[in-house]
Amino acid sequence: DNDNGNGNGNGNGNGNSNSNADGRLMAEVDGGGKPFQEDSQVTKRIERLLGRANRAHTRTYRYEHAIGYYLAALEMLTMEGYPESHQLVTKAVRKLNDCHHAQSSLKNSANIVKMGIRHENRGEFVRALKMYTIAYRIRRDALSKFHPSLPVLLNMLGSVQVKRGELKEAMQIYELALNGRPDDMKSVSERRKAEMIHPNTKSVTLRDMGMIYERWGDDAKALQLYEESLAFVIKNRQEEITARIEKDDASSAFGPEDGGESSKVGKSFLARSRSSIDAEYVSCGDEGEMEVYLGTSNGMQH
């Protein structure tokens, strides 16, 4: 009798326990006691959206584009009933938060750069150096060691040092803008290095280095740098044409390829970001030739 009783008791108890656990699992999966069944085609579309978001976030640094893609992916995940614990959901939420943080850091540092510009225009060069250095450190730490605005800020630091008559210090800063930090460059591919500095930024760096060599009396070296600078101006014009083509491609990013299931919120963000750019060029310094990424988005000014 004891054996039968224990057997029935344990069997019923374990059976009820397992049944309850299964019920909780099912409820956790879709919130309604119905098990979630993943559609491989939907998952592929979501992964494509996240791939585009990641490129906009970490390679081209167009944060509004990236946010639009992340939101579109999250809405599709919600519509298709993906559980909150699903790896795609947690990834999208985490990356969206990272992107918001990067966008905020860019805008905050832009305000610091503007303060530096005001100090520089008033001839307060030490204060300008301080502001540009703070902005540089914020972006290096919060965005990336390879963010394209870093060489721009280094150009601004170099320009201030030239105005202070510190030509050797300025040259060292320009070389850092041109080549990056040796420790950071060890494992970076040549293609990635080329993406790190905008052709227009590189043109400014080479031109300003040429001006220093000219002041040092080395006309041959100065002429070489001026010619290299001009070559990158031409390259910049070519890349502007390519960028316009990419904008046209972006307009169809939420088209038939995504099965017509894209997010209205995501479309809204993309519509706004297509008329903007994360890096706005604003003239400052002598003759209005120095340019800097400010991180606001009203288009590119030359």
TAJO-V953285 format. One record per residue. RES is the residue in one small letter. PHI is phi as a letter, one per 30 degrees, with the letter a starting at -180 (NA if undefined). NEAR is the number of other C-alpha atoms within 12 Angstrom. Layout:
BEGIN
[[RES/PHI/NEAR] [RES/PHI/NEAR]]
END
This chain:
BEGIN
[[d/NA/8] [n/d/9] [d/d/10] [n/d/11] [g/d/12] [n/d/13] [g/d/14] [n/d/15] [g/d/16] [n/d/16] [g/d/16] [n/d/15] [g/d/15] [n/d/15] [g/d/15] [n/d/15] [s/d/15] [n/d/15] [s/d/15] [n/d/15] [a/d/15] [d/d/17] [g/d/19] [r/d/18] [l/d/20] [m/d/19] [a/d/19] [e/d/21] [v/d/23] [d/b/25] [g/i/19] [g/b/15] [g/i/16] [k/c/18] [p/d/19] [f/d/23] [q/c/17] [e/d/19] [d/c/14] [s/d/11] [q/d/15] [v/d/27] [t/e/26] [k/d/20] [r/d/31] [i/d/40] [e/d/27] [r/d/26] [l/d/40] [l/d/37] [g/d/24] [r/d/31] [a/d/38] [n/d/31] [r/d/22] [a/d/30] [h/d/33] [t/c/32] [r/c/27] [t/c/30] [y/h/35] [r/c/40] [y/d/44] [e/d/41] [h/e/46] [a/d/44] [i/d/44] [g/d/41] [y/d/47] [y/d/46] [l/d/37] [a/d/40] [a/d/45] [l/d/41] [e/d/27] [m/d/36] [l/d/38] [t/d/27] [m/d/18] [e/d/26] [g/i/28] [y/d/31] [p/d/28] [e/d/22] [s/d/20] [h/d/22] [q/d/18] [l/d/33] [v/d/30] [t/d/20] [k/d/24] [a/d/37] [v/d/27] [r/d/20] [k/d/32] [l/d/33] [n/d/20] [d/d/25] [c/d/34] [h/e/27] [h/d/23] [a/d/32] [q/d/34] [s/d/23] [s/d/29] [l/d/40] [k/d/28] [n/d/23] [s/d/35] [a/d/34] [n/d/23] [i/d/31] [v/d/42] [k/d/30] [m/d/27] [g/d/35] [i/d/38] [r/d/21] [h/d/23] [e/d/30] [n/d/22] [r/d/16] [g/i/19] [e/c/20] [f/d/29] [v/d/21] [r/d/24] [a/d/33] [l/e/34] [k/d/25] [m/d/31] [y/d/42] [t/d/30] [i/d/28] [a/d/40] [y/d/40] [r/d/25] [i/d/31] [r/d/38] [r/d/27] [d/d/19] [a/c/26] [l/c/34] [s/a/26] [k/d/29] [f/c/33] [h/d/38] [p/d/42] [s/d/43] [l/d/46] [p/d/45] [v/d/46] [l/d/49] [l/d/46] [n/e/46] [m/d/46] [l/d/47] [g/d/42] [s/d/44] [v/d/41] [q/d/33] [v/d/29] [k/d/25] [r/d/20] [g/i/16] [e/c/18] [l/d/26] [k/d/20] [e/d/23] [a/d/31] [m/d/31] [q/d/26] [i/d/33] [y/d/39] [e/d/25] [l/d/29] [a/d/40] [l/d/38] [n/c/27] [g/i/30] [r/d/22] [p/e/15] [d/d/11] [d/d/18] [m/d/20] [k/e/13] [s/c/12] [v/c/19] [s/d/12] [e/d/13] [r/d/12] [r/d/22] [k/d/28] [a/d/22] [e/d/23] [m/d/33] [i/b/36] [h/d/35] [p/e/30] [n/d/37] [t/d/39] [k/d/43] [s/d/35] [v/d/40] [t/e/44] [l/d/38] [r/d/35] [d/d/42] [m/d/41] [g/d/32] [m/d/30] [i/d/33] [y/d/25] [e/d/20] [r/d/18] [w/d/16] [g/i/13] [d/c/16] [d/d/17] [a/d/16] [k/d/21] [a/d/23] [l/d/22] [q/e/20] [l/d/27] [y/d/27] [e/d/20] [e/d/25] [s/d/28] [l/d/24] [a/d/21] [f/d/26] [v/d/24] [i/d/18] [k/d/20] [n/d/22] [r/d/19] [q/d/16] [e/d/18] [e/d/18] [i/d/14] [t/d/14] [a/d/18] [r/d/17] [i/d/15] [e/d/17] [k/d/22] [d/d/16] [d/d/15] [a/d/26] [s/d/23] [s/c/20] [a/d/33] [f/c/33] [g/c/17] [p/e/12] [e/d/17] [d/c/25] [g/i/20] [g/i/17] [e/c/27] [s/d/35] [s/d/30] [k/d/20] [v/d/24] [g/d/30] [k/d/31] [s/d/22] [f/d/26] [l/d/36] [a/d/25] [r/d/24] [s/d/30] [r/d/31] [s/c/22] [s/b/24] [i/b/32] [d/d/36] [a/c/34] [e/c/26] [y/d/31] [v/b/27] [s/d/22] [c/a/31] [g/i/29] [d/d/18] [e/h/9] [g/i/17] [e/c/23] [m/d/34] [e/b/36] [v/b/43] [y/d/47] [l/c/41] [g/i/39] [t/c/31] [s/b/27] [n/b/19] [g/j/20] [m/c/22] [q/c/21] [h/b/16]]
END
